[in-house]
């Protein structure tokens, strides 16, 4: 029996109509001139929803330079009568075409404008745009990938402190599928010595190994929930950005010099006031699958923690999938991390 065509699963998808709401004077899609408008909404929403960290303007600006994102089609902004931006919502189709098509919806509403239905109006627009993106991508794809039906999904991530997100996403077919926990380590506590691993050497990350580390990252996360291969374009934005700290980051090499584990850390000084402590954020921890169960994860993490301690920073922060297949949260607890805030992932599967 032949597989059902992808677009039959998605159905007819008209272009999304501009949102409507009596309190919003103007709705329009975004251009590069709107980076500060989006950042302004992020800033006021961040302060209410997750006051221990902020969204950097640089992170928003980067999205305007990625080839798979077109804000003039993918992002809508709403303005009050005085021209103040009060809401935005985006739908970004991930560039991977390895068996899963995923659209991530993100956005925010100024807390002073919440509980009026503005967020629902913006989300409905992004959901329609997400369906359109899936339909556009599906038109160029076969019915199956490596003999298996394609997975089609739309995702929304939210903080546990914003339960309204569940209420406005459920009518569109979203369900909570995963929980993530932020964990913080007090760097005044002694850092364990990095355990020795046979036939492995731990060194600082360096830019000449960027693509090798990307390959290791994609292999290490291939069996993690929701993870898709990171593109070289997106990776270079991350490792070449102003926040990554190569001197705090560590990679493990095998006897032939191949990258087999990684622990990459960044520092955003603007976050220090929000958290109330100087700190580094550990963005990625991974071990390639052929080298798991050798103690590489605690080795690269302990080496990174030692570098953070030597830098004199007060905290180390990371986020973890509470159902990680590697049991990562247990490892982090053994290394002195304690759980703080939680977030959740909601998914609409087609």
Secondary structure, 3 states (H helix, E strand, C coil): CCCCCHHHHHCCCCCCCCCCCCCCCEEEECCHHHHHHHHHHHHHHHHHHCCCCCCCHHHHHHHCCCCCCCHHHHEEEEECCCCCEEEEEEEEECCCCCCEEEEEEEEEECHHHCCCCHHHHHHHHHHHHHHHHHHHHHCCCCCEECCEECEEEEEEEEECCCCHHHHHHHCCCCEEEEEEEEEEEECCCCCCCCCCCCCEEEEECCHHHHHHHHHHHHHHCCCCCCCCCCCHHHHHHHHCCCCECCCCCEEEEECCCCEEEEEEEECCCHHHHHHCCCEEEEEEEEECHHHCCCCHHHHHHHHHHHHHHHHCCCEEEEEEECCCCCCHHHHHHHCCEEEEEEEEEEEEEC
